[in-house]
Amino acid sequence: MSTATRLRAVLADRLTEDGALADDQWSSAVRAVPRELFTGAYFTAVAGSIPTRYRPVREGEPGWLEGIYSDTTLITQLDGRTRPEDVTEGTVPGSPTSSSTLPSLVLRMWHQLGAEAGHRVLEIGTGTGYSTALGAHRFGDADLSSIEYDPVVGGAAAAALEAAGFAPRLIIGDGLRGDPEGRPYDRLIATCAVRYLPLPWLHQVRPGGRILVTLSGWSHANALALVEVTGPGRATGRFLPGCTSFMIARPHDQPPRPALALLPGEERPSRIDPAKLGDWTGGWVAQLAAPAAERMGAGAEQILWDVSTGSQARTAPDTNGGWRVTQRGPVRLWDRVERAVRLWQEAGEPHQEAFGITVSAAGQRVWLGTEDGPGWDLPI
Ligand SMILES: C[S@@+](CC[C@H](N)C(=O)[O-])C[C@H]1O[C@@H](n2cnc3c(N)ncnc32)[C@H](O)[C@@H]1O
């Protein structure tokens, strides 16, 4: 037995023990698909580096194969261009733009999607092609299509899928526009995050079909939603348990911004503890309330900056106890965040599972509790 085959079997056993593999068919997929074919060389983050720097782990070097069969996300591209092969010496800074998602998450999502043999499935974000290969192994590749934005990434995935013996339909393009041929689908799974549900998806997935996607934003808070399409352009669903995050779809990423300059503004006491924004769901609620803002800082010292309007809010501990907030610009960012966080606190600070989303001609609204509960419009 080769080392890779043995490591694959160990990973499959571990994922079974952890409950990530819903059944034997997923276990055989993990045992069969050689992840190393899809990732090749990858980056690892240098511990403690700020901003984060990345070290390439080259094919065949000690630990390369063990890294591939650990249950971790392997970054394969930085800043939309740099591949591990491009780094000949030392480490590099950058923002991850493509990766092979950790196997347990890929498998959990395939399971949550509830696809069955005979369903037409569209995947957005082929990446390395590893998740596509797992799906193709389970459902066959005749009804599976996958769209990748980056032609270099998509080309490598196509070669790897072919080498592994799979032949799903692969498309290079903007997956937020859906299948360019406009084919109908029963299921859509996205392995990149979006700020709102792209309308083409809501027309290409047939009524009764499902979309599994992570909603994210410019404050980098994430929530995984499973929605059912209820009619052309209409959908409803709920957010799922756990803490799932993905890199944001390239067309939904925030525009480049100048270096942060903190400016004076109006000051008042804060009615919430700013550290609540460090909570997984608290930070997401804040993002719902101020979707055009980027969030920086930590603990009691939070900074919100909406570049499009120049609005800023920043918090700090008050020397007399509590916290103070300074706000400037036409959008009072902290007022909005404060209201939303208080609503969430009054509901007992539930996890995202307590929230749902409805998409209609009126827009896209995330709500707390029930459809007629408090809600926030997504920035379409
Ligand atoms: C987390 S990676 C995908 C992981 C992949 N499914 C795997 O397991 O290897 C996200 C991918 O989404 C791609 N992407 C970003 N925006 C996209 C878009 N609008 N349409 C299609 N793909 C997109 C990125 O280029 C990146 O390769």
The ligand as an SDF file (V2000), in Angstrom:
LIG
                    3D

 27 29  0  0  0  0  0  0  0  0999 V2000
  -12.3290   27.9850   -1.2880 C   0  0  0  0  0  0  0  0  0  0  0  0
  -11.9020   27.9020   -2.9700 S   0  0  0  0  0  0  0  0  0  0  0  0
  -12.7860   26.5160   -3.5740 C   0  0  0  0  0  0  0  0  0  0  0  0
  -12.4430   25.2140   -2.9630 C   0  0  0  0  0  0  0  0  0  0  0  0
  -12.7350   24.0590   -3.8470 C   0  0  0  0  0  0  0  0  0  0  0  0
  -14.1340   23.7860   -3.9470 N   0  0  0  0  0  0  0  0  0  0  0  0
  -11.9150   22.8650   -3.4020 C   0  0  0  0  0  0  0  0  0  0  0  0
  -12.3550   22.0760   -2.5910 O   0  0  0  0  0  0  0  0  0  0  0  0
  -10.7820   22.7820   -3.8530 O   0  0  0  0  0  0  0  0  0  0  0  0
  -12.9040   29.1960   -3.6680 C   0  0  0  0  0  0  0  0  0  0  0  0
  -12.7820   29.2960   -5.1630 C   0  0  0  0  0  0  0  0  0  0  0  0
  -13.8370   30.1090   -5.6410 O   0  0  0  0  0  0  0  0  0  0  0  0
  -13.3510   30.7920   -6.7710 C   0  0  0  0  0  0  0  0  0  0  0  0
  -14.2370   31.9180   -7.0580 N   0  0  0  0  0  0  0  0  0  0  0  0
  -14.2530   33.1560   -6.4960 C   0  0  0  0  0  0  0  0  0  0  0  0
  -15.2150   33.9050   -7.0530 N   0  0  0  0  0  0  0  0  0  0  0  0
  -15.8320   33.1350   -7.9870 C   0  0  0  0  0  0  0  0  0  0  0  0
  -16.8850   33.3540   -8.9130 C   0  0  0  0  0  0  0  0  0  0  0  0
  -17.5110   34.5200   -8.9740 N   0  0  0  0  0  0  0  0  0  0  0  0
  -17.2310   32.3470   -9.7390 N   0  0  0  0  0  0  0  0  0  0  0  0
  -16.6020   31.1440   -9.6990 C   0  0  0  0  0  0  0  0  0  0  0  0
  -15.5820   30.8880   -8.8440 N   0  0  0  0  0  0  0  0  0  0  0  0
  -15.1990   31.8610   -7.9900 C   0  0  0  0  0  0  0  0  0  0  0  0
  -11.9480   31.1870   -6.3600 C   0  0  0  0  0  0  0  0  0  0  0  0
  -11.1630   31.5300   -7.4920 O   0  0  0  0  0  0  0  0  0  0  0  0
  -11.4860   29.9310   -5.6380 C   0  0  0  0  0  0  0  0  0  0  0  0
  -10.8120   29.0710   -6.4990 O   0  0  0  0  0  0  0  0  0  0  0  0
  1  2  1  0
  2  3  1  0
  2 10  1  0
  3  4  1  0
  4  5  1  0
  5  6  1  0
  5  7  1  0
  7  8  2  0
  7  9  1  0
 10 11  1  0
 11 12  1  0
 11 26  1  0
 12 13  1  0
 13 14  1  0
 13 24  1  0
 14 15  1  0
 14 23  1  0
 15 16  2  0
 16 17  1  0
 17 18  1  0
 17 23  2  0
 18 19  1  0
 18 20  2  0
 20 21  1  0
 21 22  2  0
 22 23  1  0
 24 25  1  0
 24 26  1  0
 26 27  1  0
M  CHG  2   2   1   9  -1
M  END
$$$$
